[in-house]
Amino acid sequence: MLNEVDRNLLAYERMKEELLREHYGKMAVFCDGKLVAVASSLKEGVKKAREVSKGKELFIKELFKPEEQTKAILSNLSI
């Protein structure tokens, strides 16, 4: 049996291509192995997550391609 973190990661992996295609640049919020919200910002994503999570583990993923995420992380580290 998978734990909450693994269920959320698995749900994201299953939906990744669709999410990138339809919601590129936004935040995807997963809870209990399900996509529960798509938000325009991290702040909005956290707000939506709190409304549905009821204390469960959350996974919030910014929807960029892997190579773009690496660039974003490196540029933030170089500040």
N, C-alpha and C positions, 0 to 999 in steps of 0.2 A: 504494500500500500504506500502510495506517495504522500509525502508531507505537503503542507500548503505551499512552501517555496517551490518545490519541484512541480506541483500542479500548475502554478502560475507561470513558471518558465516553459513548461511543456505547452500550455495554451498559447503563449506568445510565439513559440517556435512554429506551431501549427498555423498560425495566422499571419506570420511575419510578412510574407509577400503581399498579401491582400492589404494589410495595414499600411505598408510602405506605399503601395499604389494609391490607396484611397485617402490616407491621412498623413501623408509625408510632412514632416516638420512639427507635428503635434505630439502630444503625450498620450500614451495608451495606459490605462489603469486596469490591472487585473486583481481579482480577489477570488479566492476559493476556486481557482482554476478556470475562471471565466473573465472575459472582457466585460468590465462594468461601466467604463466611460472612456471617452476620447476628449481631450481638453486642449485648448490652445496654448496654455502656459502651465508651468509646474505648479504655481499657486492655485490655479483653477483645478488642476488634476488632484492635488492634495485635498482641496475642499470637497470635490466629488467623491474621492476615495473615503473620506471620513463619513460621508453620508451613508455609504453602503457597506463599509467594512465591519462595523460592530465589533471591533477589537481583533479582527483576523489579520493575518499577514497580507501585506500588499506588495505589488510589484508595479512600479511606474517606469515606463520605458519611453524615452524620447525616440521618435521615429525618423531616424536617419540611416543611411547606408553605413556599413561598418567602417569603410575608409574615411567617411566624413566625420564619424564619431571620434576616430583616432586623431584627426586634425583638430577637432574642437577641444579634446582633452589636452593635447600638446600645446595648443595656443593658450589655453587657460593656465597651464603650468608655467608658461614662460612670462607671465605677467609680473 
